[in-house]
Amino acid sequence: MKKNFTMSPETLAALPVFLRVARLGSFRAAADQLEVSPSAVSQNLRALETRLGVRLLNRTTRRVGLTEAGERLQAQAAPAIATLADALEQVEADRDRPAGLLRINLARGVWPTVAERLPGFSARYPEVQVELFADDGLSDLVAGGFDAGIRLGECLSRDMVALPVTPPLRMAVVGSPDYFERHPPPCEPEDLAAHRCILFRFTTSGRLVPWEFLRDGQEYSVEVGGRLILNDGAMAQAAALRGLGLAQLFENNVADDIAAGRLVRVLEPHYVSFPGFYIYYPARRQLPPKLRAFVDCLREPLRDHGPQPALP
């Protein structure tokens, strides 16, 4: 074969036809199995012989036999076609079986929610390997090779498919009992000016996160100050637990600490409600089984909160 020989789609499609005729020794029998006409089989083989420039079959009125070149092609092509068929069957089987590496880009604040649901997912789908990449920016999923991302609903682009994985959320202002033994609890958001607050800085923009509240149906921001600035919610939670100041954190992430009395919630009437976290991915016709299973696992607890539509 010439070194510059290229496999055209027509040549590749004709090989299984040739192998079927070679095995059955009959154009008609091959046509019946392939559910095509005998003339279609003949045309495929004639085109293959023309493309290769050799005769592959000896045809008589009684039988069809292989030439020496045909025998050589059958011996070499049959295993290759069988391997290709096995690969295609495996891909088809994987269509309905979650497996492989699943890469998710997620905001740090949603980690407690994901961590809570990961054990059940891993037990149910042992063939899926999950890679989580914590990133508070809005990374390009396609460029980064990610299957999906998880962000607050208010941050997402409208050209993505986005499905909620948490109910609407609130930011709670919390402090430790030890802190409140040394400082009187604030009664109004403006009272925070007299408190040590644990500040949060966005990694991507470098901007300090404002503390937002609600009064008479209107949202507004309050300027707070403190000696500690962090860029991670878990670190801010740990700092609040140690009595280093007040922190404004996702209420669902500190619910256990509040229930156990390790943290005390203040200013609750002024909390702002906002869309929760969404898992999002580029629109595609068929969702990979591993991603579909992960989305379903994350969204399963939301059934108790009623219908949760995708972002428009």
Order of alpha helices (4+ residues) and beta strands (2+ residues): alpha-alpha-alpha-beta-beta-alpha-beta-alpha-beta-alpha-beta-beta-beta-alpha-beta-beta-beta-beta-alpha-beta-alpha-beta-beta-beta-alpha
